[in-house]
Amino acid sequence: MIDGVSSTPKAQSKSRPRASVKAPLSPRGRGSVAVAAEPDRLLSLFAQNMRLVRKSQDLSQEALADVCDLDRTYISGIERQLRNVSIRNIQRIADALAVDARVLLDPQLATNPKYQSGQNR
């Protein structure tokens, strides 16, 4: 040892090479988050289609909520894309609207004349 400096070389670190650019972590720090091209696309589609079908049947949010046995504010939150709907509730809503659950996720539903407001009768 000369002047407080060791003459032996330091042991090489056995760490893996680091990537120069890391993917962003999720808000909870549990893995990377891929940037989605269209965030919440299915949530938006479900909300739009649920509203189309509900209005085509002249149902209010409150009337639909009563038939589904859900709260009116929950139905409102779904339509405003504030709530993430469970599969059970998707089925309850589809049953209450008397449609197949797939209809509520159909990207072409808005072009179907059957679901234009008031033309279902």
JORADA-V340800 format. One record per residue. N is the residue number from 1. SS is DSSP state (~ for helix, > for strand, _ for the rest). D_CENTER is the distance of its C-alpha to the mean C-alpha in Angstrom with 2 decimals. Layout:
n=N ss=SS d_center=D_CENTER
n=N ss=SS d_center=D_CENTER
//
This chain:
n=1 ss=_ d_center=62.63
n=2 ss=> d_center=63.80
n=3 ss=_ d_center=63.16
n=4 ss=_ d_center=60.26
n=5 ss=> d_center=58.49
n=6 ss=_ d_center=58.24
n=7 ss=_ d_center=59.75
n=8 ss=_ d_center=57.58
n=9 ss=_ d_center=54.38
n=10 ss=_ d_center=51.10
n=11 ss=_ d_center=49.18
n=12 ss=_ d_center=46.53
n=13 ss=_ d_center=42.97
n=14 ss=_ d_center=41.29
n=15 ss=_ d_center=37.77
n=16 ss=_ d_center=35.66
n=17 ss=_ d_center=35.37
n=18 ss=_ d_center=32.55
n=19 ss=_ d_center=30.27
n=20 ss=_ d_center=30.93
n=21 ss=_ d_center=27.30
n=22 ss=_ d_center=24.64
n=23 ss=_ d_center=20.91
n=24 ss=_ d_center=19.23
n=25 ss=> d_center=18.33
n=26 ss=_ d_center=15.19
n=27 ss=_ d_center=15.77
n=28 ss=_ d_center=17.24
n=29 ss=_ d_center=19.31
n=30 ss=_ d_center=18.26
n=31 ss=_ d_center=18.12
n=32 ss=> d_center=17.43
n=33 ss=_ d_center=14.30
n=34 ss=_ d_center=14.26
n=35 ss=_ d_center=13.70
n=36 ss=_ d_center=11.23
n=37 ss=_ d_center=13.05
n=38 ss=_ d_center=10.39
n=39 ss=_ d_center=7.52
n=40 ss=_ d_center=4.40
n=41 ss=~ d_center=6.96
n=42 ss=~ d_center=6.03
n=43 ss=~ d_center=4.64
n=44 ss=~ d_center=7.86
n=45 ss=~ d_center=9.80
n=46 ss=~ d_center=9.49
n=47 ss=~ d_center=10.54
n=48 ss=~ d_center=13.25
n=49 ss=~ d_center=14.54
n=50 ss=~ d_center=14.76
n=51 ss=~ d_center=16.74
n=52 ss=~ d_center=18.87
n=53 ss=~ d_center=19.86
n=54 ss=~ d_center=20.51
n=55 ss=~ d_center=22.65
n=56 ss=~ d_center=24.43
n=57 ss=_ d_center=25.59
n=58 ss=_ d_center=26.65
n=59 ss=_ d_center=24.68
n=60 ss=_ d_center=23.88
n=61 ss=~ d_center=20.83
n=62 ss=~ d_center=23.40
n=63 ss=~ d_center=24.87
n=64 ss=~ d_center=21.61
n=65 ss=~ d_center=20.84
n=66 ss=~ d_center=24.39
n=67 ss=~ d_center=24.14
n=68 ss=~ d_center=20.88
n=69 ss=_ d_center=22.40
n=70 ss=_ d_center=19.47
n=71 ss=_ d_center=19.98
n=72 ss=~ d_center=20.11
n=73 ss=~ d_center=18.27
n=74 ss=~ d_center=15.29
n=75 ss=~ d_center=15.42
n=76 ss=~ d_center=15.85
n=77 ss=~ d_center=12.88
n=78 ss=~ d_center=10.63
n=79 ss=~ d_center=12.56
n=80 ss=_ d_center=12.34
n=81 ss=_ d_center=8.55
n=82 ss=_ d_center=9.50
n=83 ss=_ d_center=8.47
n=84 ss=_ d_center=5.87
n=85 ss=_ d_center=8.15
n=86 ss=_ d_center=10.19
n=87 ss=~ d_center=11.97
n=88 ss=~ d_center=15.10
n=89 ss=~ d_center=14.06
n=90 ss=~ d_center=12.85
n=91 ss=~ d_center=16.37
n=92 ss=~ d_center=18.05
n=93 ss=~ d_center=16.83
n=94 ss=~ d_center=17.81
n=95 ss=~ d_center=21.12
n=96 ss=~ d_center=21.81
n=97 ss=~ d_center=21.34
n=98 ss=_ d_center=23.43
n=99 ss=_ d_center=21.23
n=100 ss=_ d_center=19.86
n=101 ss=~ d_center=16.19
n=102 ss=~ d_center=16.04
n=103 ss=~ d_center=17.16
n=104 ss=~ d_center=14.03
n=105 ss=~ d_center=12.18
n=106 ss=_ d_center=15.30
n=107 ss=_ d_center=15.16
n=108 ss=_ d_center=18.85
n=109 ss=~ d_center=18.80
n=110 ss=~ d_center=19.56
n=111 ss=~ d_center=22.75
n=112 ss=_ d_center=23.93
n=113 ss=~ d_center=26.80
n=114 ss=~ d_center=26.47
n=115 ss=~ d_center=23.45
n=116 ss=_ d_center=25.04
n=117 ss=_ d_center=25.94
n=118 ss=_ d_center=29.04
n=119 ss=_ d_center=29.95
n=120 ss=_ d_center=28.97
n=121 ss=_ d_center=32.24
//
